[in-house]
Amino acid sequence: MNMKVSDLFCQGSNEWDEEKIRNMFLQLEAKSKAIKPSLMGAPDNECG
């Protein structure tokens, strides 16, 4: 996901679009929780 800060503004404004921000973080929360930590202590990898 390649985004700019300006993508989180209301269209035609420099005001935050709070609904867009809230929805984005809900999606990230679900994706993050779907990642299962290693039981063997494997190092972290960069996600793409």
Contacts in CASP RR format, 6 or more apart in sequence:
PFRMAT RR
TARGET T0000
AUTHOR 0000-0000-0000
METHOD contacts of the structure
MODEL  1
MNMKVSDLFCQGSNEWDEEKIRNMFLQLEAKSKAIKPSLMGAPDNECG
6 14 0 8 1.000
7 20 0 8 1.000
8 16 0 8 1.000
8 17 0 8 1.000
8 20 0 8 1.000
8 21 0 8 1.000
8 24 0 8 1.000
9 15 0 8 1.000
9 16 0 8 1.000
9 17 0 8 1.000
10 16 0 8 1.000
10 17 0 8 1.000
11 17 0 8 1.000
35 47 0 8 1.000
END
